Amino acid sequence: MMCSNNTKCCRLCNEQCGGSFTGQMGSFFSPNFPSNYCNRQDCFYNITVEEGSIIMVTFLNVFLEEEADRVKIYDAEIKPEALLYEINVYQADEIEVNSTSNKMIIHFESSRFTTNPGFRVNYKAI
């Protein structure tokens, strides 16, 4: 699938996205970053660090379709009471969120309309 209605997208859209991260620190990106992500992305990023630690994630260079695309950050599991933070803004320079456990799940969903560059994430155990 090619990115649609999008002059900044110069890569083929990848149906697979997300991943599992187990290092004490690391980084990842939304699909195609810094080019635009695709329409209808549904990505899960699972972070697990050493027992007894918590996770600090820092979202950098966030560009989403406001009110349509979402990044939800969960503490350990996906359920309403574990939701730590939701990002659905057009642009933000930096957003920092801490877990209360050694596991975090980040869920990124894009709409079927406009696409944008997405985000870059750094994480570390603290």
ABEGO torsion letter per residue (X at the ends): XBBBGBAABABBBBABBEEBBABABEBBBBBGOABBBBBGBBBBBBBBBBBGBBBBBBBBGBBBBBGABBBBBBBGBBBAAABABBBABABBABBBBBBABABBBBBBBBBABBBBAEBBBBBBBX
